[in-house]
Amino acid sequence: MSFFTNIYNTTGLPILFEDPVHLIKTLVMYAIIGGLFYLAIVKKFEPLLLLPIAFGMLLANLPGANLYHMELFIHEDGSPINMQQIAEQGNLIDFLYLGVKLGIYPSLIFLGVGAMTDFSALIANPKSLLMGAGAQLGVFVAFSGAILLGFTPHEAGSIGIIGGADGPTAILVTKTLAPHLLGAIAIAAYSYMALIPIIQPPFMKLLTTKEERSIVMTTLRPVSKAEKILFPIVVTLVVTLIVPDAAPLIGFLMLGNLLNVSGVCDRLSKTAQNELMNIVTIFLGVSVGATANADNFLAWSTVKIILLGLTAFIISTCGGLITGKIMCWITKGKINPLIGSAGVSAVPMAARVSQVVGQKENPSNFLLMHAMGPNVAGVIGSAVAAGVFLSYFA
């Protein structure tokens, strides 16, 4: 009998059943994880991100596995991480999480995004920057709402950035300002990005008229190679001079784009777009998901974050649409306001939603390239907003 008792004691079952409250929390987490697996695999909502995050959550909630130790990275006295302690006491995900804690993964993701993104629409129509800026409204509204709900300014900054609809940006800000909220904020950010085709269309139709949605925009002017090469260099200089804390994101975003448009670094550009991007996505997703264990994720603060994140996302969408309507009025109907909703930065999904909604009203309407202008402007805008929060609170 003692033989079987010893075997039982070496499993995770005693840990799972020793506390009824903890057991219930763990089962709830498994239900949430199952929901994320369903969204990723069955519904195919952002599977490249949600699947690794969900599996990281599963690993973090395996009783007795001890793959991630939050106490190694978050100290109540605010002291920095101890690399020697992590090397001696850490486990697999502790080492992977260093890429998040040190800000490596988000910047490398931006490198790949830059290599895959065509900035021609923004260069050809610089006014798109205004719609990208208007779509950051939700960031600051959610920040104010979080303060009113009792969050600290550091936590509020991390919550507000969900409105930028940019997962790597949210992770970079949160790992610096409020690492204890990383799991909830990352899951909220990526979930809302995945649900863009469901969340945005009702507000796009609510804030625009059928006539506005049917506007056909003229073809964008051709962009020269010299413009494409100068753009990432100039943007890096200008943005980082104004907001130095945005340098890690903006710098790597523009480096990736320069590798692509220069025409002399095809191997590096393809590596950034494919192998590097895929590897970092796996490490980032698993690491972030592992921060969401039952004890810290199942709290009222998580519910507040999810609600504030949804509010931020909706207001950002509305901010971009309202900016688009104003520009439509100023240009006497030359701009379709639908492209303003693409300013929420989720590239290229938000631009595709603008295209789909516009084409339903007018089958001859092709808004995708026009929407890419506000879309990539939103990426820059969210990085700038992140830099502002970091400069004030880090």
C-alpha positions in Angstrom: 0.0 0.0 0.0 2.8 2.4 0.8 4.2 1.7 -2.6 1.1 3.1 -4.3 0.9 5.9 -1.8 4.4 7.0 -2.7 3.6 6.9 -6.4 0.5 9.0 -5.7 2.5 11.5 -3.7 4.9 12.1 -6.6 2.1 13.1 -8.9 0.4 16.5 -9.1 -2.9 15.1 -7.8 -2.2 15.8 -4.0 -1.5 19.4 -4.9 -4.6 19.6 -7.0 -6.9 18.2 -4.4 -5.3 19.6 -1.2 -7.4 22.8 -1.3 -11.0 22.8 -2.6 -10.8 26.5 -3.5 -7.7 26.1 -5.5 -9.2 23.1 -7.2 -12.2 25.1 -8.3 -10.0 27.9 -9.5 -7.9 25.5 -11.5 -10.9 23.9 -13.1 -12.2 27.4 -14.1 -8.8 28.2 -15.6 -9.1 24.9 -17.6 -12.5 26.1 -18.9 -11.0 29.5 -20.0 -8.1 27.7 -21.6 -10.5 25.4 -23.5 -12.3 28.5 -24.7 -9.1 30.0 -26.1 -8.3 26.7 -27.8 -11.7 26.7 -29.3 -11.3 30.3 -30.7 -7.8 29.5 -32.0 -8.5 26.1 -33.6 -12.2 26.0 -34.5 -12.9 29.6 -35.1 -9.3 30.4 -36.4 -9.2 33.7 -34.5 -5.5 34.7 -34.4 -4.4 31.1 -34.0 -0.7 31.9 -34.3 -1.0 33.9 -31.1 -3.9 32.5 -29.1 -2.8 28.9 -29.4 0.7 29.4 -27.8 -0.8 31.7 -25.2 -3.5 29.1 -24.3 -0.9 26.4 -24.1 1.3 28.6 -21.9 -1.7 29.0 -19.6 -2.1 25.3 -19.5 1.5 24.7 -18.6 1.3 27.4 -15.8 -1.8 25.6 -14.3 -0.4 22.1 -14.2 -0.2 21.2 -10.5 3.4 20.5 -9.5 5.0 21.3 -12.8 6.5 24.6 -11.5 7.6 25.8 -15.0 7.3 29.5 -14.1 8.0 31.3 -10.9 6.6 34.8 -10.8 8.4 35.6 -7.5 11.7 35.5 -9.4 10.6 38.5 -11.5 8.3 40.6 -9.3 9.6 41.7 -6.0 7.5 43.6 -3.5 10.4 46.0 -2.6 10.7 46.9 -6.3 14.3 45.5 -6.6 15.5 44.4 -10.0 15.6 40.7 -11.1 18.5 38.6 -9.9 20.0 36.8 -12.9 22.0 34.4 -10.7 18.9 33.5 -8.7 17.0 32.8 -12.0 19.8 30.6 -13.2 19.9 28.6 -10.0 16.2 28.4 -9.3 14.5 28.9 -12.6 12.8 26.4 -14.9 12.1 26.3 -18.6 9.5 29.1 -18.9 11.5 31.3 -16.5 14.3 31.4 -19.0 11.9 32.0 -21.9 10.2 34.8 -19.9 13.5 36.7 -19.8 12.8 37.7 -23.4 9.6 39.3 -22.3 11.1 40.9 -19.1 14.0 42.3 -21.0 11.8 43.7 -23.8 13.4 41.5 -26.5 10.4 39.6 -27.9 8.1 42.6 -28.6 10.8 44.5 -30.5 11.7 41.4 -32.6 8.0 41.0 -33.4 7.9 44.6 -34.6 11.0 43.8 -36.7 9.0 41.1 -38.5 5.9 43.3 -38.7 7.9 46.0 -40.3 9.4 43.6 -42.9 5.9 42.4 -43.8 4.2 45.8 -43.9 3.9 48.1 -47.0 4.0 51.8 -45.9 3.2 53.0 -49.4 -0.4 53.9 -48.6 0.7 56.1 -45.7 3.4 57.7 -47.8 1.0 58.4 -50.6 -1.6 59.8 -48.3 0.1 61.3 -45.2 -3.3 62.5 -44.0 -3.9 58.9 -42.9 -1.7 59.7 -39.9 -4.6 61.8 -38.4 -6.9 58.8 -38.5 -4.2 56.6 -36.9 -3.9 59.3 -34.2 -7.7 59.5 -33.7 -7.9 55.8 -33.2 -5.6 56.1 -30.1 -8.5 57.9 -28.2 -9.5 54.7 -26.5 -6.0 54.3 -25.0 -6.4 57.5 -22.9 -10.1 57.0 -22.1 -9.3 53.5 -20.7 -6.4 55.0 -18.8 -8.7 57.5 -17.1 -11.3 54.8 -16.5 -8.7 52.5 -14.9 -7.7 55.4 -12.5 -11.3 55.9 -11.5 -11.7 52.2 -10.8 -8.8 52.2 -8.4 -5.9 51.1 -10.5 -2.5 52.8 -10.0 -1.2 55.0 -12.8 1.3 52.3 -13.7 -1.5 49.7 -14.0 -3.8 52.2 -15.8 -1.1 52.8 -18.4 -0.8 49.1 -19.1 -4.6 48.7 -19.3 -5.0 51.7 -21.5 -2.6 50.5 -24.2 -5.0 47.6 -25.0 -6.9 50.2 -26.9 -4.1 50.4 -29.4 -4.9 46.8 -30.5 -1.3 45.9 -30.6 -0.2 42.9 -28.6 3.6 43.4 -28.5 3.1 47.0 -27.5 0.8 46.0 -24.7 3.3 43.4 -23.5 6.2 45.8 -23.6 4.4 48.4 -21.5 3.0 45.9 -19.1 6.2 44.0 -18.4 7.7 47.3 -17.3 4.8 49.1 -15.5 2.6 46.3 -14.2 4.1 42.8 -14.7 1.7 41.2 -12.3 -1.1 42.0 -14.8 0.7 40.7 -17.8 -1.4 37.6 -18.3 -4.8 39.3 -18.1 -3.7 42.3 -20.3 -2.0 40.2 -23.0 -5.0 37.8 -23.2 -7.4 40.7 -23.4 -5.4 42.5 -26.1 -4.9 39.4 -28.3 -8.5 38.3 -27.8 -9.9 41.6 -29.0 -7.5 41.7 -31.9 -8.9 38.3 -32.9 -12.5 39.5 -32.6 -12.0 42.6 -34.7 -14.4 41.2 -37.5 -17.1 40.9 -34.9 -16.6 44.0 -32.7 -15.9 46.7 -35.3 -18.7 46.4 -38.0 -21.7 47.4 -35.7 -19.9 50.6 -34.7 -18.8 51.3 -38.3 -22.4 51.1 -39.5 -23.7 53.1 -36.4 -21.4 56.0 -37.0 -21.5 56.3 -40.8 -24.3 56.7 -43.3 -24.9 54.4 -46.3 -23.8 57.2 -48.6 -20.5 57.6 -46.7 -19.9 53.9 -46.7 -20.4 53.8 -50.5 -17.8 56.5 -51.3 -15.3 55.2 -53.8 -11.8 56.7 -53.2 -9.5 57.5 -56.1 -6.4 55.4 -56.7 -3.4 56.3 -54.6 -0.4 57.9 -56.4 2.6 55.7 -57.1 5.4 55.9 -54.4 9.0 56.0 -55.5 11.7 53.7 -54.1 13.5 56.6 -52.7 10.4 57.6 -50.7 10.1 54.1 -49.4 13.7 54.0 -48.3 13.7 57.5 -46.7 10.4 57.0 -44.8 11.6 54.5 -42.2 14.8 56.4 -41.6 13.0 59.8 -41.2 10.2 58.3 -39.0 12.8 56.7 -36.7 14.6 60.0 -36.3 11.6 62.1 -35.8 9.6 59.8 -33.4 12.5 58.9 -31.2 13.6 62.5 -30.9 10.1 63.4 -29.7 9.4 60.2 -27.6 12.8 58.4 -26.9 11.1 55.6 -25.0 9.3 54.5 -28.2 12.7 53.7 -29.8 12.7 49.9 -29.2 9.4 49.5 -31.0 9.6 52.2 -33.7 13.3 51.5 -34.3 12.8 47.8 -35.0 9.6 48.3 -36.9 11.3 50.7 -39.3 14.5 48.5 -39.5 12.3 45.6 -40.6 10.7 47.8 -43.2 14.0 49.1 -44.4 15.3 45.6 -44.9 12.4 44.9 -47.2 12.2 48.1 -49.3 16.0 48.6 -49.7 16.1 45.7 -52.1 19.6 44.6 -50.9 18.7 42.5 -47.8 16.3 40.0 -49.2 17.6 37.2 -47.0 17.4 39.2 -43.9 13.9 40.5 -44.8 12.6 37.0 -45.4 14.2 35.7 -42.2 12.5 38.5 -40.2 9.2 37.8 -41.9 9.3 34.0 -41.5 11.8 32.0 -39.3 12.5 34.7 -36.7 8.9 35.9 -36.5 7.6 32.4 -36.0 10.1 31.4 -33.4 9.6 34.6 -31.4 5.8 34.3 -31.6 6.0 30.8 -30.0 8.3 32.0 -27.2 6.3 35.1 -26.6 2.9 33.4 -26.6 4.0 30.6 -24.2 5.8 33.0 -21.9 3.0 35.4 -21.6 0.4 32.7 -21.2 2.4 31.1 -18.4 1.9 34.3 -16.3 -1.8 33.6 -16.1 -2.1 31.1 -13.3 -5.3 30.5 -11.3 -4.1 32.5 -8.3 -3.4 35.8 -10.0 -5.7 35.6 -13.1 -9.0 34.8 -11.3 -9.4 38.1 -9.6 -11.8 41.1 -9.9 -9.0 43.1 -11.4 -9.0 40.7 -14.4 -12.7 41.3 -14.9 -12.1 45.1 -14.8 -9.2 44.8 -17.3 -11.3 42.8 -19.7 -14.2 45.3 -19.6 -11.8 48.3 -19.8 -10.0 46.7 -22.7 -13.2 46.2 -24.6 -14.2 49.8 -23.9 -10.8 51.0 -25.0 -11.0 49.0 -28.2 -14.5 50.3 -29.0 -13.7 53.9 -28.3 -10.5 53.6 -30.4 -12.6 52.3 -33.3 -15.1 55.1 -32.9 -12.2 57.7 -32.6 -10.8 56.6 -35.9 -14.3 56.6 -37.6 -15.1 60.1 -36.3 -11.8 61.4 -37.5 -12.6 59.8 -40.9 -16.0 61.5 -41.0 -14.4 64.9 -40.2 -11.8 64.4 -43.0 -14.7 63.3 -45.3 -16.5 66.5 -44.6 -13.3 68.6 -45.1 -12.4 67.0 -48.4 -16.0 67.2 -49.6 -16.6 63.4 -49.8 -13.2 62.2 -51.1 -12.4 60.1 -48.1 -14.5 57.1 -47.0 -14.8 57.3 -43.2 -14.7 53.5 -42.9 -11.0 53.5 -43.4 -10.7 55.4 -40.0 -11.6 52.2 -38.1 -8.4 50.6 -39.5 -6.4 53.1 -37.3 -6.6 50.6 -34.4 -3.3 49.1 -35.5 -4.1 45.4 -35.9 -2.3 44.9 -39.2 -3.8 43.9 -41.7 -7.1 42.6 -40.2 -8.5 46.0 -39.4 -7.9 47.1 -43.0 -9.6 44.0 -44.3 -12.7 44.7 -42.2 -12.9 48.2 -43.7 -12.7 46.6 -47.1 -15.4 44.0 -46.3 -17.9 46.6 -44.8 -17.3 49.0 -47.7 -17.8 46.4 -50.4 -21.1 45.3 -48.9 -22.5 48.8 -49.5 -20.8 49.2 -52.9 -19.5 46.1 -54.7 -17.2 48.3 -56.8 -15.5 49.8 -53.7 -11.9 48.7 -53.0 -10.8 50.3 -49.7 -8.0 47.9 -48.7 -5.0 49.9 -49.8 -6.6 53.1 -48.6 -7.3 51.5 -45.2 -3.7 50.4 -44.9 -2.6 54.0 -44.5 -4.5 54.5 -41.1 -3.7 50.9 -40.2 0.1 51.3 -40.3 -0.3 54.8 -38.9 -2.0 53.1 -35.9 1.0 50.9 -35.4 3.2 54.0 -35.1 0.6 55.7 -33.0 0.3 52.9 -30.5 4.1 52.7 -30.2 4.2 56.5 -29.5 1.4 56.1 -26.9 3.5 53.3 -25.3 6.5 55.6 -25.3 4.5 58.3 -23.6 3.3 56.0 -20.8 6.9 54.6 -20.3 8.4 58.1 -20.2 6.0 59.2 -17.5 5.7 56.1 -15.3 8.7 53.8 -15.9 
